[in-house]
Structure formats: structure tokens, C-alpha cells
Amino acid sequence: MNPRQRQALRRLERALPAGELRWDQATREQHARDKWFAERLPDAVALPRSTASVARLLAAAHAHRIPVTARGAGHGYVGGCVPVRGGVVLSLARMNRIREIHAGDFVAVVQAGVITQRLQAAVEARGLFYPPDPASRGDSTVGGNIVTNAGGPRCLKYGVTRDYLLGSEVVLADGTVLELGSRTHKNKTGFDLNRLFVGSEGLLGVVTEATLKLLPLPPERACLAVGLSSSADAARAIESIFAAGFLPCALEVADAFTLAAAQQRTGSRRLAGCQAHIIVEIDGQRESVRRELRLLERAVRRVPVRFVERGLGAAACEQLWQLRREFSYALRDTGLTKLNEDVAVPRSRLEDLFAFAARLQRRHGLQVACFGHAGDGNIHVNVMVDFTQPGARARSEAALDDLFRQVLAWGGVITGEHGVGLAKRRWWPQAVSPSVQALHRKLKRALDPRGILNPGKFV
Ligand SMILES: Cc1cc2nc3c(=O)[nH]c(=O)nc-3n(C[C@H](O)[C@H](O)[C@H](O)COP(=O)(O)OP(=O)(O)OC[C@H]3O[C@@H](n4cnc5c(N)ncnc54)[C@H](O)[C@@H]3O)c2cc1C
């Protein structure tokens, strides 16, 4: 930041409520990175409590061309909130009020900094349901979820964050405050501008508030956890579930490497010899869930299985999900660095993806662990790297090049849920056509003509 820009921020600081702009080293360090591998110290950190403060900050930043990088909880996986050009990190963490939960309208109105799981607990206490369930929901914010269009296991049946955004308050780069959408569950008034900001990764505007759609909370849930002898059997079991007419709320798969690491961590004897594992969850009314669980098991058993575990009710289901939650930690226990890619492939390519991952290991001499959301083809392909080994970086990059090239050739995408950020910037030109890249640039210029919002990222 040059001296003129610094002076402008000092003037702004005096106009904002006390403590909303911080310059100290400790605060700047806390806002320099997310959960990926890049970092850069911002010059200052804004911690506004109101939309008015956000608007003031952006108007000043726009006038003086100061870079502003919005930040939710910093639990992104792609370096999205890293302020690569310095300037101000604009944290929404203190805008964390749940303004309203309306059982009659089935909506919640929240500020962007509300932690997703806190919202979920609050609505569930009222018999309501906010389904999007990224694994990071205990830490990530609703605003962060909106601009990364976050998803999770339940999105197979219920859809991703964008499907729940009815209305939003967004501050544009020049400080203009927009009210978009409505609190009705249907709305066709003009363009769907809410969705312009969904997945926009902080490049087009700052989301300060959201009106979210809620559903009735299903009274019952049930799960099956299934051990299998091969990933081909897992793919066939998944096909059999859909062929029987089920749309489970979650359908997760894990490969042999992941299971071996999980077995090491948990000491589970059941997993011995398993080469693949799936978890299927259904929900609905008590009587129908009981009956459907039996039918679901019958569909799964059309394929040879090593074991089937059943869970009926929230507590029993959580026990089965516990294993799934251990996967990330188990991979971390290997001591290798996990490059967690979140590709999505057309559903029929699941088995091909697992076979391709096995070939990647052989070709590049690296371990590859796959697990994730089988039902929607969104698989975490984790390239496991020992960066102390000579040539490891080059081999891991070559492996990722191969992976993304193949996924794109199948009609898949380089990111199903984490976003592009810094991590996938290298593959952006392959992932979208030149004309689509140009349209991104045109939209960016229209909304942020001075390029102050999250500069240095993929647009
Ligand atoms: C352990 C772990 C598990 C994860 N599991 C999942 C998963 O299952 N599914 C999934 O989809 N993702 C997952 N993620 C990725 C990540 O948690 C999500 O992308 C999440 O939505 C990030 O939210 P955040 O509040 O931490 O955002 P941040 O990391 O702070 O920011 C993410 C991006 O959004 C921008 N931004 C943040 N808030 C705003 C705002 N209010 N207005 C404008 N721009 C903003 C930032 O500039 C940045 O580009 C996981 C991450 C971790 C670390």
C-alpha cells in the first residue's frame, strides 16, 4: 500500500466505530492464510460490525484503489481469502447475528459471518432444517459457503448452498448496497442476481446478509455402512441403489488406501481386507424409513459385500459416520502432505476415476487416496506427497496435470466444491473456454471496474 492509500485508511479509521480497523502484527498474521499452502500479510484488517461499515470501507478502498479481500472464517481449501496483493482483509467474523428464524415462512435471515453449524443447531431446535453440510460447517461461515457454493454429503438429495439462497444483501466494490431476491420461495423478477454472487469467491461483491430457505426437519434417519472387496463392487452397489429407485440423502465412498489409513488409526477389525466402503443415508418419516432401510439393504446385497452395518436413528447413524469423519485425520496420520483435490466427474465415470487414480500412483510414484461424495461424482482425490523426497514437487504437479486433464476429458470439472482460488488457478485456462473466461472478465469489470476485490485470483 502506498502512503496516500495508508493515509486514506487512517482517515477512514477515524470515521468507523472504534476497533473496526486493525494494524497490529498479531491480527494481520491471523488473517494471512486459510487452510491451503499460501500466505501473505495484509496491511490492515477490517472487522466491521455492520453493513454500513462494510460500505464505507469499500467506498474508500474504491476511491483509492486499495485491494480488499473478504474473509469468512478462513477455512477455505484453495487460498481464496489470502490477500495476495496486500491491502485490507475484510473479515465478516463479527457480523454473526442470526436475525430471524421464521417457522411460518420457512426462512432464516442471518449475517454473513454466522457459523453454518450454529445456524443448523438453531433451526433444528425449532423443528426446521438447513441441509447444506460441508465437512467444515463447524468452522466455516454462511457467507463463505455462499461465495464458494459449498456442498457436502447431504447435497445429493437436498442440493448445494445456492439452492437455499432466497435473498442476499451484497455490497459492491464502490460501496453500493444491494438487496437481492426476496423471502419468498419462488421469485422470477428480473435476472437471478443472487446467483451471480454464488460461487463468486469474493471477486464480485461482499455478501453481508442472507435470507435462506428452510425445510421441515425429517423426523427419522437411517444409515448403512458397507464393506466391499473392490471399487468395482462399490460402483455396482451404488448403481443398484439408484436402480432400486432410491435418492439417498448421502452416499459416500472410500478407496483401499483411505481404508488402510483409517484401519491403522481406529484399529477397526471390520475394515481388514476391505478394498472399498460406502455409507448410505436415508431420511423421512419413521415408518417409511424403517421399511426403506430393509429395501436399501436388499439393493446393496445384490452385489457381494464383506459386511453391512445398520444404523437407525440419529445416534446410531452418527456412530457409522464417525468412521467417515476419521478419513481426513487418518490420511494426515500418514505423515504425508495431502493435496486434497475435489474433482467432480459425470456419475457413470466413478469406477473409471478410481482406476485412473490407481494408474496415477504407479505412473508418478505417489500414493493417491480417494473418498467422497459418490452419489454426485464429487470425489476427493488426495495426492499424498513426501515433499522431503527429491523431485516430489514436480511429480505431484505432473500427477495433478494428468488428473485434471483426464477429468476434463470425461466432461468433469476441476472443482466440485472448494472453488478455484489460488490452488486451481493454473488449470483455469484449461477448465473454461476463452469466451467464458472473457465473460468472467467482462462481469468483473462491470461490477468492480478498479479491480480492488480479491485481486490476484483467477479472473
Ligand atoms: C476440514 C475442511 C473440510 C471442508 N469440507 C468441505 C466440504 O465438505 N464441502 C465444501 O464445499 N467445502 C469444504 N471445505 C472448504 C471450505 O470450508 C468452504 O469453501 C467454506 O465455504 C469456506 O468458508 P469460510 O467462511 O471459511 O470462507 P473463507 O475461507 O474465509 O473464504 C472463502 C472465499 O470466500 C470469500 N468470502 C468469504 N466470505 C465472503 C463474503 N461474506 N462475501 C464475499 N466473499 C467472501 C473469500 O474471499 C474467499 O475467496 C472444507 C475445508 C476444510 C478446511
The ligand as a Tripos MOL2 file, in Angstrom:
@<TRIPOS>MOLECULE
LIG
   53    58     1     0     0
SMALL
NO_CHARGES

@<TRIPOS>ATOM
      1 C1        -11.5070  -29.5730    7.0180 C.3       1 LIG1
      2 C2        -12.2350  -28.9190    5.8650 C.ar      1 LIG1
      3 C3        -13.3210  -29.5630    5.3080 C.ar      1 LIG1
      4 C4        -14.0090  -28.9670    4.2380 C.ar      1 LIG1
      5 N1        -15.1050  -29.5980    3.7440 N.ar      1 LIG1
      6 C5        -15.8090  -29.0270    2.7550 C.ar      1 LIG1
      7 C6        -16.9840  -29.6690    2.2370 C.ar      1 LIG1
      8 O1        -17.3790  -30.7460    2.6640 O.2       1 LIG1
      9 N2        -17.6650  -29.0330    1.2530 N.ar      1 LIG1
     10 C7        -17.2600  -27.8180    0.7610 C.ar      1 LIG1
     11 O2        -17.9480  -27.2800   -0.1150 O.2       1 LIG1
     12 N3        -16.1580  -27.2070    1.2160 N.ar      1 LIG1
     13 C8        -15.4330  -27.7740    2.1990 C.ar      1 LIG1
     14 N4        -14.3110  -27.1490    2.6730 N.ar      1 LIG1
     15 C9        -13.8850  -25.8710    2.0830 C.3       1 LIG1
     16 C10       -14.3910  -24.6130    2.8550 C.3       1 LIG1
     17 O3        -14.6470  -24.9070    4.1930 O.3       1 LIG1
     18 C11       -15.5810  -23.9750    2.1890 C.3       1 LIG1
     19 O4        -15.1400  -23.4330    0.9430 O.3       1 LIG1
     20 C12       -16.2200  -22.8640    3.0320 C.3       1 LIG1
     21 O5        -17.3730  -22.4230    2.3520 O.3       1 LIG1
     22 C13       -15.3050  -21.6920    3.3190 C.3       1 LIG1
     23 O6        -15.9710  -20.8180    4.2130 O.3       1 LIG1
     24 P1        -15.1700  -19.7300    5.0620 P.3       1 LIG1
     25 O7        -16.1590  -18.9590    5.8360 O.co2     1 LIG1
     26 O8        -14.0840  -20.3930    5.8430 O.co2     1 LIG1
     27 O9        -14.5750  -18.8520    3.8780 O.3       1 LIG1
     28 P2        -13.0960  -18.2510    3.6650 P.3       1 LIG1
     29 O10       -12.1030  -19.3600    3.5920 O.co2     1 LIG1
     30 O11       -12.8580  -17.2010    4.6650 O.co2     1 LIG1
     31 O12       -13.2620  -17.6050    2.2230 O.3       1 LIG1
     32 C14       -13.5020  -18.4000    1.1010 C.3       1 LIG1
     33 C15       -13.6990  -17.4990   -0.1200 C.3       1 LIG1
     34 O13       -14.8700  -16.7350    0.0280 O.3       1 LIG1
     35 C16       -14.6120  -15.3320    0.0480 C.3       1 LIG1
     36 N5        -15.5220  -14.7970    1.0690 N.ar      1 LIG1
     37 C17       -15.7160  -15.2580    2.3280 C.ar      1 LIG1
     38 N6        -16.7480  -14.6140    2.8960 N.ar      1 LIG1
     39 C18       -17.2230  -13.7380    1.9920 C.ar      1 LIG1
     40 C19       -18.2940  -12.8130    1.9860 C.ar      1 LIG1
     41 N7        -19.0950  -12.6650    3.0360 N.pl3     1 LIG1
     42 N8        -18.5120  -12.0750    0.8630 N.ar      1 LIG1
     43 C20       -17.7260  -12.2210   -0.2220 C.ar      1 LIG1
     44 N9        -16.6960  -13.0890   -0.2640 N.ar      1 LIG1
     45 C21       -16.4500  -13.8380    0.8230 C.ar      1 LIG1
     46 C22       -13.1420  -15.2090    0.3180 C.3       1 LIG1
     47 O14       -12.5960  -14.0480   -0.2800 O.3       1 LIG1
     48 C23       -12.6010  -16.4760   -0.3290 C.3       1 LIG1
     49 O15       -12.4410  -16.2780   -1.7010 O.3       1 LIG1
     50 C24       -13.5820  -27.7210    3.7200 C.ar      1 LIG1
     51 C25       -12.4740  -27.0860    4.2830 C.ar      1 LIG1
     52 C26       -11.8110  -27.6660    5.3520 C.ar      1 LIG1
     53 C27       -10.6390  -26.9460    5.9430 C.3       1 LIG1
@<TRIPOS>BOND
     1     1     2 1
     2     2     3 ar
     3     2    52 ar
     4     3     4 ar
     5     4     5 ar
     6     4    50 ar
     7     5     6 ar
     8     6     7 ar
     9     6    13 1
    10     7     8 2
    11     7     9 ar
    12     9    10 ar
    13    10    11 2
    14    10    12 ar
    15    12    13 ar
    16    13    14 ar
    17    14    15 1
    18    14    50 ar
    19    15    16 1
    20    16    17 1
    21    16    18 1
    22    18    19 1
    23    18    20 1
    24    20    21 1
    25    20    22 1
    26    22    23 1
    27    23    24 1
    28    24    25 2
    29    24    26 1
    30    24    27 1
    31    27    28 1
    32    28    29 2
    33    28    30 1
    34    28    31 1
    35    31    32 1
    36    32    33 1
    37    33    34 1
    38    33    48 1
    39    34    35 1
    40    35    36 1
    41    35    46 1
    42    36    37 ar
    43    36    45 ar
    44    37    38 ar
    45    38    39 ar
    46    39    40 ar
    47    39    45 ar
    48    40    41 1
    49    40    42 ar
    50    42    43 ar
    51    43    44 ar
    52    44    45 ar
    53    46    47 1
    54    46    48 1
    55    48    49 1
    56    50    51 ar
    57    51    52 ar
    58    52    53 1
@<TRIPOS>SUBSTRUCTURE
     1 LIG1         1 GROUP 0 **** ****
